[in-house]
Every structure is written in C-alpha cells, then in structure tokens.
Amino acid sequence: MADIWDGPPDVADGSRPFPGGAPLPYVPQGLVRYRGIRISPRLQGYLQRLDDYAAHIRARIHWTSGYRTELEQEELQLRYESGDPSVPFEPLPYELSKHRTGDAADGETFPREATKTIGAYAIHIGLGWDSREPWHFELPGRGYP
Ligand SMILES: [Zn+2]
C-alpha cells in the first residue's frame, strides 16, 4: 500500500484506506436542499412526487431528515440506546444507511391515517418503503454510485 494519499477513492464506498488505516470518509457531492432537509439530486424528484400526491389526497409530509453526517448517525444511535421514543428502531450502521448519501429521507405524514396510502404510492413510483418504518423513504439499490 502506498504511504501517501494520492487522490480520491476509486469507489464511493470508502473502502480505500488512508495510509493510517482509517477508511476514507464518503462525502456525497451535489446535495440539494429540499423543504428543510438535504438530499441527493436523484431523490428530489421522488420527494416532489410524494408531496404532490400527498397534497392531492389532502395530506402533507413534514420532512425531518435526509443526508446525515456520521456524527448525526452516532447521535441517533445514542438516542436509541437511551430509550428515546422518537427513535423506535436501531439505526443501520452508517456504512449501510442511505442517509449517508442523501438517498433516503424521513418524513411524518399528517394526518397519520394517510401514511399507508402515501407509502403505497412511494412503492408505486419506485421508492423503497416498509410499513414497519413508515417515515422512511429511500432510493432502491445500493444507494450510492
Ligand atoms: Zn430514515
């Protein structure tokens, strides 16, 4: 292994180590602001369609989280471990979370009764959605290039 850093990683999964052995942090490029959160440009059109659909059925989605830094994910993990009811599920490891790339967004649906309808629409347009984690919407696939 070279003992000097000679450029950005070949792949975006951070697998290429620094000379000291720590993984090179993955920093997503080109995040965009969308209704108070930061997301990847690829996710933006999907969220816009969800919001348009929500408006159509007289509901709305309050977006609370998109891209997260590793520190923000660690804070979420600590809140989960301390029993914070607003974090009912253990967060994925940062490396596996699509919040790491801005390819996932969390949003609360109002009224609550519309949550499953909006989730079904999310699946219909090609997003990943699961009724056990109804606030979470993500792009399919690996989630990063
Ligand atoms: Zn999420």
Boltz pocket constraint, residues with backbone or C-beta under 6 A from the ligand:
constraints:
  - pocket:
      binder: B
      contacts: [[A, 65], [A, 99], [A, 104], [A, 105], [A, 106], [A, 135], [A, 136], [A, 137]]
      max_distance: 6.0
